[in-house]
Amino acid sequence: MKKEIILAIFAFLKSKGIATTESEFSTDWLGCCEGYMRKLRQTKSEPSMGAIAICASRLLNAAEQLGAIPRYQHLAKQMAELSGKCRELVDADSVEFDLAA
């Protein structure tokens, strides 16, 4: 599930000309090394929660900046939705703890 969402985000950003290569997406959107996406695509490994959280944050930041420009509001909404999907993955993986203890 995590891997599919990251691959879908890369495909979306690539289709919009925002991230043109896996290397660029790995470094600029996931905060990882250039070969990170290649490794994910070629192996059964899943993206780290850290990479997903960074992606969520960067997508939301981009959405907020683009949302201020009327002609990019639709793109901003799509990026915010993708950020939300990443955020859901991070939240689902979070460990709950009792603050009252």
C-alpha positions as CSV (number, residue, x, y, z in Angstrom):
1,M,0.0,0.0,0.0
2,K,2.7,2.5,1.0
3,K,4.8,1.7,-2.1
4,E,1.8,2.1,-4.4
5,I,1.0,5.5,-3.1
6,I,4.6,6.7,-3.4
7,L,4.7,5.4,-7.0
8,A,1.3,7.1,-7.8
9,I,2.6,10.4,-6.4
10,F,5.7,10.1,-8.5
11,A,3.6,9.3,-11.6
12,F,1.4,12.3,-10.9
13,L,4.3,14.8,-10.4
14,K,6.0,13.4,-13.5
15,S,2.8,13.9,-15.5
16,K,2.7,17.5,-14.4
17,G,6.4,18.1,-15.2
18,I,7.1,18.8,-11.5
19,A,9.4,15.8,-10.9
20,T,11.0,14.6,-14.1
21,T,13.1,11.7,-12.9
22,E,13.1,9.1,-10.1
23,S,16.3,10.6,-8.8
24,E,14.8,14.1,-8.6
25,F,11.7,12.7,-6.9
26,S,13.8,10.7,-4.4
27,T,15.9,13.7,-3.4
28,D,13.4,16.6,-3.7
29,W,10.2,15.0,-2.6
30,L,11.2,12.1,-0.3
31,G,14.4,13.6,1.2
32,C,16.3,10.4,0.3
33,C,19.3,9.5,-1.9
34,E,19.1,9.5,-5.7
35,G,18.7,5.8,-6.0
36,Y,15.8,5.4,-3.4
37,M,13.0,5.2,-5.9
38,R,14.9,2.8,-8.1
39,K,15.5,0.5,-5.1
40,L,11.7,0.7,-4.2
41,R,10.7,-0.1,-7.8
42,Q,13.1,-3.0,-8.2
43,T,12.7,-4.7,-4.8
44,K,9.9,-5.8,-2.5
45,S,10.9,-3.1,0.0
46,E,8.5,-0.5,1.2
47,P,9.2,3.2,1.7
48,S,10.2,4.4,5.1
49,M,7.8,6.3,7.3
50,G,10.3,9.1,7.3
51,A,10.2,9.4,3.5
52,I,6.4,9.3,3.5
53,A,6.2,12.0,6.2
54,I,8.7,14.2,4.3
55,C,6.7,13.7,1.1
56,A,3.5,14.6,2.9
57,S,5.0,17.8,4.2
58,R,6.6,18.9,0.9
59,L,3.4,18.2,-1.0
60,L,1.4,20.2,1.5
61,N,3.9,23.1,1.4
62,A,3.8,23.1,-2.4
63,A,0.0,23.0,-2.4
64,E,-0.2,26.0,0.0
65,Q,2.2,28.0,-2.3
66,L,0.4,27.0,-5.5
67,G,-3.1,27.6,-3.9
68,A,-2.3,31.3,-3.8
69,I,-2.2,31.5,-7.6
70,P,-5.6,31.2,-9.1
71,R,-4.6,29.2,-12.2
72,Y,-2.9,26.6,-10.0
73,Q,-5.6,26.1,-7.5
74,H,-6.8,22.8,-9.0
75,L,-3.2,21.4,-8.9
76,A,-2.9,22.7,-5.4
77,K,-6.0,20.7,-4.4
78,Q,-4.7,17.6,-6.0
79,M,-1.3,17.9,-4.2
80,A,-3.1,18.5,-0.9
81,E,-5.1,15.3,-1.4
82,L,-1.9,13.4,-2.1
83,S,-0.3,14.9,1.0
84,G,-3.4,13.7,3.0
85,K,-2.9,10.1,1.7
86,C,0.7,10.2,2.9
87,R,-0.4,11.6,6.2
88,E,-3.0,8.8,6.7
89,L,-0.2,6.3,6.2
90,V,1.9,8.0,8.8
91,D,-1.0,8.3,11.3
92,A,-2.0,4.6,10.8
93,D,1.6,3.6,11.6
94,S,1.8,5.8,14.7
95,V,1.9,4.1,18.1
96,E,-0.7,5.4,20.5
97,F,0.3,6.0,24.1
98,D,-1.5,7.1,27.2
99,L,-0.6,10.6,28.2
100,A,-2.3,10.1,31.6
101,A,0.1,7.4,32.7
